[in-house]
Amino acid sequence: MTQRYPSRLLIAGLFLGLAFDVLFTGKMLGLSVPLFALLLLAGLGLAVRWEGAQVFRANLWLPAALLFFAGMVLLRASVLLTSLNVCTALVLCGLLAFSLTQDSLARRSLPALLFAPLEALLLSMERGGRVTAHVVRHDLQGVPRPSRQRASSILKGLLLAVPVLLVFVPLLASADVIFAEMVERVLELEFLADLLDWASHGLVVLPIGLLAAGGLAYAVRSRQEPSPGSSGARLPRLLGFTEATVLMNTMNALFLLFVGVQLPYLFGGRLNITPSGFTYAEYARRGFGELVTVAVATLGLLLVLQAMTRRESPRQERAFNLSATLLLGLTCVMLASAFKRLLLYETAYGFTQLRLYVHVFMAWLGILLAWFALTLWRRPQRLALGVLIVALGFTGTLDLLNPDAFIVRQNMQRYQGTILPTSSTSLYARQIDVGYLTSLSEDAVPALFALAEQSPVATRRLIEEDLQQRLVTMEESTSWRRWQSFHVSRSRAYQLLLQRYKGGSHG
């Protein structure tokens, strides 16, 4: 055991386990998430101080990122976005434990970065057991021998008292009615329900507490300790330079042919729909999914080729990079086509969560392809950092965009004809899917009010009916009212609904 104060780490971990139980068990996510993130960072700060560990300043952006995504759980009510924020926060916790006191994340390889959260989880579990075993084996042995003997004698006495009580309690109960009623109340075993409740809480506190203690111990480990994720192992370079360049340039020829032959079709948009005999749906659906798949597959293939191809001279290195850069550039062209196809589809048929999330994903995938092309020529080791930034940027963009409110606003503009192409109005009626929009989270409530105000009577009635039902549901539910579950978007939506339909506010 390399920790100087394992007992302190264990106590801090158990406190975090207790906090986890108080904040999350039986509660909706809300204030609990950023509050627990703050407690976790406080515990990490104490562990660093106790163990005298040195933190890499280059990694200090990780706590700030963790607080950002944890705070977004408090602000955004969308279930899908909340799941993304929680997953991102968990990954950042793993990265914190993995490298806070070890080395800058910018120096990590891509495989090490990808496996870092899993490594942190497994080794935190292992160190939690080691910390506990050390405390039991060493700290408890420090208790004076007379005290241990006294505790053992008390336990033996209690065990001897059990059969004696089984004999005398019934006799005394028969001798006195009041005492008998008291015994009956005890024998109803109502206290067992409380014991079972405490036991269920213990099943949360202990595992989370031991995991937290192990995570703190792992995060402040000595730099001299070997780490599976920092061994620097690489894939064997089994592929020759000629084979790899032939493969890449064959793909380049295919992509060039595809882009050259279909250039007007790819980027002509509406102008080529009618002459080609395609409808909006056929044009948009026919290809954007496949083109995104091609972009992702190409990126994965180039990562494998970069890792496994032998380049035995600077000339071969430049030729490899040139072929890969051309392939990445052509992939970006096709990705731009997919982006435009989906944009046309959204303009014609409206925005949904899936379409919006895919759109944001394509934008960040394009950034990653460009970053990969740059790292081929300069600082290849920075590719891993780019992957991490793109992943965080994807979720962060959605957080700032507020998808549910954005979807309502964009569909409202399309419904009013401000973004729908005028040339297609004869083919596509301006319709709005009220059922879908009213199914969105509380993030959409303010935008739904605006939509109702600017809609015809029939559409407005449908929106109003759903909003009134949403108010009834929120009034009947109590889970979201607990302080741990306080949520900015839910609270704001509830206040707006109260003011609109009951003419008041609720504290």
Secondary structure, DSSP 8 states (H G I E B T S, - for coil): ---S-HHHHHHHHHHHHHHHHHHHTT--SSTHHHHHHHHHHHHHHHHHHHHT----GGGTHHHHHHHHHHHHHHH---HHHHHHHHHHHHHHHHHHHHHTTT--GGGS-HHHHHHHHHHHHHHHHHHHHHHHHHIIIIIGGGS-HHHHHHHHHHHHHHHHHHHHHHHHHHHHHHH-HHHHHHHHHHHTTHHHHHHHHHHHHHHHHHHHHHHHHHHHHHHT--TTS--GGGS-------B-HHHHHHHHHHHHHHHHHHHHHTHHHHH-GGGGHHHHT--HHHHHHTTHHHHHHHHHHHHHHHHHHHHHB---SHHHHHHHHHHHHHHHHHHHHHHHHHHHHHHHHHHHH---HHHHHHHHHHHHHHHHHHHHHHHHHS-GGGHHHHHHHHHHHHHHHHHHH-HHHHHHHHHHHHHTTSSS-GGGTTTS-----HHHHTTS-GGGHHHHHHHHHTS-HHHHHHHHHHHHHHHHHHHH--GGGSGGG--HHHHHHHHHHHHHHTSS---
